Amino acid sequence: MKTFYMVFVEGCGHPTYKHESMDSAENEAKRLATLFKKKAYVLCTIKSIEDNHYIIEDCRPDDELPF
């Protein structure tokens, strides 16, 4: 997984845009802090968790099928 960054502004909604670089997120945090006159945080990915519901197993025989 590639690291990405998001910006959260205190008292506002939730982050929605994934920034590929720290510089991009920092520039957006500055813009939003100025716009809303509130503290903005740059958030960084630490861990990813995924719930897999399917286990797929190939059950074909090793040799050619008879048809």
Secondary structure as GFF3:
##gff-version 3
##sequence-region A 1 67
A	DSSP	beta_strand	5	9	.	.	.	ID=ss1
A	DSSP	alpha_helix	22	36	.	.	.	ID=ss2
A	DSSP	beta_strand	40	44	.	.	.	ID=ss3
###
